[in-house]
């Protein structure tokens, strides 16, 4: 705000000028923020006791900080249908929406999909798809980026809903497990189970964006049938668990024996479809440099083809 002005100016839309004095936390600014919050809460469910976003809600945090009274402006409230969209990934409750339009900007500026838009005017203005179509019919790619940006759970994730609170989750940052792009992902876990996945805004490869597969294809991590250790085959053909270092030593010895007897052409390496480019590079260096073999291939990603359809024919390995 410039000294002497009678009105407040939004910093994000007003250009800075020579000699301008900007105050972002003056008494007048505080009063304005409080009034705006009270107006928002006048048409908000305010059901924080049972809301999934409790503890991770920007509106709740601001209301607490400014000591806002939720009933300062009683009046008409919206009654939008809750969870009316049949998609399996996103939970929609536009009664919570504060019309910040972050979902629109995330969908347009980051994903380039233009699924969300604002419809109606005045009190009837709301966030919706074009012609109010279901998300899938509107062409949604289900990247989930809108849910990452939504501050109040108007657009949220179905996973973990009514099962775990935000403060019970543990966050871990890693590389997405789905493809070689190397996107950064933040995994929310509870009691050893992955609950939700978010984009890592500090990762240079994706700066917070994730595709549908990277965000929602994680249940294979939670399955009880997932291998917990390496296995080696005994003399009679049975498989038994073994320490990883012992299994690697045995595999190295067997490969060296095969290469010694039959040459590198007798060895082929098949990689999974969910490794990084760096891991693929190291794998082909191992094949060509140590095993003297050009028989290197990888299976397609799990969202494209069954496990072995990405292989070249058994007689003609891909280079």
C-alpha positions as CSV (number, residue, x, y, z in Angstrom):
1,X,0.0,0.0,0.0
2,X,1.3,3.5,-0.8
3,X,1.1,6.1,1.9
4,X,-1.9,8.4,1.7
5,X,-4.0,6.0,-0.4
6,X,-7.5,5.3,0.9
7,X,-7.8,1.9,-0.6
8,X,-5.7,-1.3,-0.6
9,X,-4.1,-2.6,-3.7
10,X,-3.4,-6.2,-4.5
11,X,0.4,-6.6,-4.8
12,X,0.2,-9.3,-7.4
13,X,-1.5,-7.0,-10.0
14,X,-0.1,-3.6,-9.2
15,X,3.3,-2.7,-10.6
16,X,6.0,-1.2,-8.3
17,X,6.9,2.4,-8.8
18,X,9.7,4.8,-7.8
19,X,9.2,6.0,-4.3
20,X,6.5,3.6,-3.4
21,X,6.3,2.4,0.3
22,X,4.7,-1.0,0.6
23,X,3.2,-2.2,3.8
24,X,2.0,-5.8,3.9
25,X,1.1,-6.2,7.6
26,X,-0.3,-2.8,8.7
27,X,-3.4,-2.5,10.9
28,X,-5.5,-1.7,7.9
29,X,-4.3,-4.7,6.0
30,X,-5.0,-6.9,9.0
31,X,-8.5,-5.6,9.3
32,X,-9.1,-6.2,5.5
33,X,-7.8,-9.7,5.7
34,X,-10.0,-10.5,8.7
35,X,-13.1,-9.1,6.9
36,X,-12.4,-11.1,3.8
37,X,-11.9,-14.3,5.9
38,X,-15.2,-13.7,7.7
39,X,-17.0,-13.3,4.3
40,X,-15.4,-16.5,3.1
41,X,-16.5,-18.4,6.2
42,X,-20.0,-17.1,5.9
43,X,-20.4,-19.5,2.9
44,X,-18.2,-22.3,4.0
45,X,-19.1,-25.6,5.7
46,X,-16.9,-24.9,8.7
47,X,-17.0,-28.7,9.6
48,X,-13.4,-28.8,10.6
49,X,-14.0,-31.7,13.1
50,X,-14.7,-34.1,10.2
51,X,-12.9,-32.4,7.3
52,X,-10.1,-34.2,5.6
53,X,-8.0,-31.0,5.3
54,X,-8.0,-30.3,9.0
55,X,-4.4,-29.5,10.0
56,X,-3.5,-28.9,6.3
57,X,-6.0,-26.2,5.4
58,X,-4.8,-22.7,4.5
59,X,-8.2,-21.2,5.3
60,X,-8.3,-22.8,8.7
61,X,-4.7,-21.6,9.5
62,X,-5.6,-18.0,8.4
63,X,-8.8,-18.0,10.4
64,X,-6.9,-19.1,13.5
65,X,-4.2,-16.6,13.0
66,X,-6.6,-13.7,12.6
67,X,-9.1,-14.9,15.2
68,X,-11.9,-14.9,12.8
69,X,-15.5,-15.5,13.9
70,X,-17.2,-18.0,11.5
71,X,-20.7,-16.6,12.2
72,X,-19.9,-12.9,11.7
73,X,-22.0,-12.7,8.5
74,X,-24.9,-15.1,8.6
75,X,-26.8,-15.6,5.4
76,X,-27.5,-17.9,2.4
77,X,-25.1,-20.8,1.8
78,X,-24.4,-22.9,-1.2
79,X,-25.6,-26.5,-1.3
80,X,-23.6,-28.1,-4.0
81,X,-23.6,-31.9,-4.3
82,X,-20.8,-33.6,-2.5
83,X,-18.6,-36.1,-4.3
84,X,-20.8,-36.2,-7.4
85,X,-18.1,-36.9,-9.9
86,X,-17.7,-40.6,-10.5
87,X,-13.9,-40.5,-11.2
88,X,-11.8,-42.9,-9.0
89,X,-9.1,-40.5,-8.0
90,X,-10.4,-37.0,-7.0
91,X,-13.0,-36.1,-4.4
92,X,-14.9,-33.0,-5.3
93,X,-16.8,-30.8,-2.8
94,X,-17.3,-27.3,-4.1
95,X,-19.1,-26.2,-1.0
96,X,-15.6,-25.7,0.4
97,X,-14.4,-23.7,-2.6
98,X,-13.1,-20.2,-1.9
99,X,-12.8,-19.3,-5.6
100,X,-9.1,-18.8,-5.4
101,X,-8.8,-20.2,-9.0
102,X,-5.6,-22.0,-8.2
103,X,-7.0,-25.1,-9.8
104,X,-7.7,-23.2,-13.0
105,X,-4.2,-21.8,-13.2
106,X,-2.6,-25.2,-12.4
107,X,-4.6,-26.9,-15.1
108,X,-4.0,-24.2,-17.7
109,X,-0.5,-22.9,-16.9
110,X,1.2,-26.2,-15.8
111,X,-0.7,-29.0,-17.4
112,X,-2.1,-27.2,-20.4
113,X,-5.3,-29.2,-20.1
114,X,-7.9,-26.4,-19.5
115,X,-10.4,-28.7,-17.7
116,X,-11.4,-26.4,-14.9
117,X,-13.0,-23.0,-15.4
118,X,-15.3,-20.6,-13.6
119,X,-19.0,-20.5,-14.5
120,X,-21.9,-18.3,-13.3
121,X,-21.8,-14.8,-11.9
122,X,-22.1,-13.2,-8.5
123,X,-23.2,-15.5,-5.7
124,X,-23.7,-18.3,-8.3
125,X,-20.1,-18.2,-9.5
126,X,-18.4,-21.6,-9.0
127,X,-15.6,-23.7,-10.3
128,X,-16.7,-26.4,-12.8
129,X,-15.7,-28.2,-16.0
130,X,-17.0,-26.9,-19.3
131,X,-20.7,-27.6,-19.6
132,X,-20.5,-29.2,-16.2
133,X,-19.4,-32.5,-17.7
134,X,-17.9,-35.2,-15.5
135,X,-14.1,-34.9,-15.3
136,X,-13.4,-37.9,-17.5
137,X,-15.9,-36.8,-20.2
138,X,-14.3,-33.3,-20.1
139,X,-10.9,-34.7,-21.1
140,X,-9.3,-34.6,-17.7
141,X,-5.9,-36.4,-17.6
142,X,-6.1,-36.9,-13.8
143,X,-2.7,-35.5,-13.1
144,X,-4.0,-34.4,-9.8
145,X,-2.2,-31.1,-9.9
146,X,-5.4,-29.2,-9.1
147,X,-5.7,-31.1,-5.8
148,X,-2.1,-30.2,-4.9
149,X,-2.9,-26.5,-5.3
150,X,-6.4,-26.5,-3.7
151,X,-6.0,-24.8,-0.2
152,X,-9.3,-26.1,1.3
153,X,-9.9,-29.7,0.0
154,X,-12.6,-28.6,-2.4
155,X,-10.6,-30.8,-4.9
156,X,-8.9,-33.5,-2.9
157,X,-7.6,-37.0,-3.2
158,X,-9.8,-40.0,-2.5
159,X,-6.9,-42.1,-1.1
160,X,-6.7,-42.0,2.7
161,X,-9.9,-40.1,3.1
162,X,-11.4,-40.6,6.5
163,X,-8.6,-43.0,7.3
164,X,-5.7,-40.8,8.4
165,X,-5.2,-37.2,9.5
166,X,-2.6,-34.9,7.9
167,X,-0.5,-34.7,11.1
168,X,-0.2,-38.5,11.2
169,X,1.4,-38.7,7.8
170,X,5.2,-39.0,7.3
171,X,6.6,-37.4,4.1
172,X,9.5,-38.8,2.1
173,X,11.0,-37.2,-1.0
174,X,12.3,-39.5,-3.7
175,X,12.4,-40.1,-7.5
176,X,9.1,-41.2,-9.1
177,X,9.0,-45.0,-9.5
178,X,7.1,-45.1,-12.8
179,X,9.4,-44.1,-15.7
180,X,12.9,-42.8,-16.7
181,X,11.9,-39.1,-16.6
182,X,13.3,-38.6,-13.1
183,X,10.4,-36.6,-11.7
184,X,10.6,-35.8,-8.0
185,X,7.8,-37.1,-5.8
186,X,6.8,-36.7,-2.2
187,X,5.3,-39.8,-0.7
188,X,2.9,-39.5,2.3
189,X,3.0,-42.7,4.3
190,X,1.2,-44.0,7.4
191,X,2.3,-47.1,9.3
192,X,4.5,-48.3,6.4
193,X,1.8,-47.7,3.7
194,X,1.8,-45.2,0.9
195,X,-1.3,-43.0,1.2
196,X,-0.9,-40.2,-1.3
197,X,1.7,-38.9,-3.7
198,X,2.5,-35.3,-4.4
199,X,4.8,-33.6,-6.9
200,X,8.1,-32.3,-5.5
201,X,8.2,-28.5,-6.2
202,X,12.0,-28.5,-5.6
203,X,12.7,-31.1,-8.3
204,X,14.1,-29.6,-11.5
205,X,12.7,-32.3,-13.7
206,X,9.1,-31.6,-13.0
207,X,8.9,-28.6,-10.6
208,X,5.9,-30.2,-8.8
209,X,3.9,-31.6,-11.7
210,X,3.2,-35.4,-11.9
211,X,1.4,-37.5,-14.5
212,X,-1.6,-39.7,-13.7
213,X,0.6,-42.8,-13.4
214,X,3.2,-41.2,-11.2
215,X,0.6,-39.8,-8.8
216,X,-1.8,-42.7,-8.5
217,X,-0.1,-46.0,-9.5
218,X,1.6,-46.8,-6.2
219,X,-0.5,-49.7,-4.7
220,X,2.1,-52.2,-5.9
221,X,4.3,-50.7,-3.1
222,X,1.6,-51.5,-0.5
223,X,0.8,-55.1,-1.6
224,X,1.6,-57.8,0.9
225,X,2.9,-60.0,-1.9
226,X,5.8,-57.7,-2.7
227,X,9.2,-59.4,-2.5
228,X,11.0,-58.5,0.7
229,X,14.3,-60.2,-0.1
230,X,16.4,-61.8,-2.8
231,X,15.9,-65.5,-3.7
232,X,18.3,-68.1,-4.9
233,X,17.6,-71.5,-6.5
234,X,18.9,-74.5,-4.6
235,X,20.4,-77.7,-6.1
236,X,17.0,-79.4,-6.4
237,X,15.3,-76.3,-8.0
238,X,13.6,-74.9,-4.9
239,X,13.8,-71.1,-4.3
240,X,14.9,-69.9,-0.9
241,X,15.4,-66.3,0.5
242,X,18.9,-65.1,0.7
243,X,20.8,-61.9,1.7
244,X,21.1,-59.4,-1.1
245,X,24.9,-59.5,-1.2
246,X,24.9,-63.3,-1.3
247,X,22.4,-63.3,-4.2
248,X,24.5,-60.7,-6.1
249,X,27.7,-62.7,-5.6
250,X,26.1,-65.9,-6.8
251,X,24.6,-64.1,-9.9
252,X,28.0,-62.5,-10.7
253,X,29.7,-65.9,-10.4
254,X,27.2,-67.6,-12.7
255,X,27.4,-64.8,-15.3
256,X,31.2,-65.0,-15.3
257,X,31.0,-68.7,-15.8
258,X,28.6,-68.4,-18.8
259,X,30.7,-65.7,-20.4
260,X,33.8,-67.7,-20.0
261,X,32.3,-70.9,-21.6
262,X,30.0,-69.4,-24.3
263,X,31.0,-65.8,-24.8
264,X,28.9,-62.7,-24.3
265,X,26.3,-63.6,-27.0
266,X,25.0,-66.2,-24.6
267,X,24.0,-63.5,-22.1
268,X,21.0,-61.2,-22.3
269,X,19.9,-58.5,-19.9
270,X,16.3,-57.4,-19.5
271,X,15.5,-54.3,-17.5
272,X,12.2,-53.3,-16.0
273,X,10.3,-50.3,-17.4
274,X,10.4,-48.2,-14.3
275,X,14.2,-47.4,-14.0
276,X,15.8,-44.0,-14.5
277,X,17.8,-43.1,-17.6
278,X,21.0,-43.2,-15.5
279,X,20.2,-46.7,-14.4
280,X,19.6,-47.8,-18.0
281,X,22.9,-46.3,-19.0
282,X,24.8,-48.2,-16.2
283,X,23.0,-51.4,-17.1
284,X,24.1,-51.3,-20.8
285,X,27.7,-50.4,-19.7
286,X,27.6,-53.5,-17.5
287,X,26.4,-55.6,-20.4
288,X,28.8,-54.3,-23.0
289,X,31.8,-53.6,-20.9
290,X,31.8,-56.5,-18.4
291,X,29.8,-59.2,-20.0
292,X,30.7,-58.4,-23.6
293,X,27.1,-58.6,-24.7
294,X,24.9,-56.4,-26.8
295,X,21.8,-58.3,-25.9
296,X,20.1,-55.5,-23.9
297,X,16.4,-54.7,-23.7
298,X,13.7,-53.5,-21.4
299,X,10.1,-54.2,-20.8
300,X,7.5,-51.4,-21.5
301,X,6.1,-49.4,-18.6
302,X,3.3,-51.1,-16.6
303,X,0.7,-48.6,-17.9
304,X,1.4,-49.6,-21.6
305,X,1.9,-53.3,-22.0
306,X,2.0,-56.5,-19.9
307,X,5.3,-57.4,-18.4
308,X,7.0,-59.2,-21.2
309,X,5.4,-57.7,-24.3
310,X,8.1,-55.1,-24.5
311,X,10.8,-57.7,-25.1
312,X,12.3,-58.3,-28.5
313,X,11.9,-61.8,-29.8
314,X,14.1,-64.4,-28.0
315,X,16.2,-64.8,-31.1
316,X,16.7,-61.2,-32.0
317,X,17.6,-59.1,-29.0
318,X,17.4,-55.3,-29.3
319,X,20.7,-53.4,-29.3
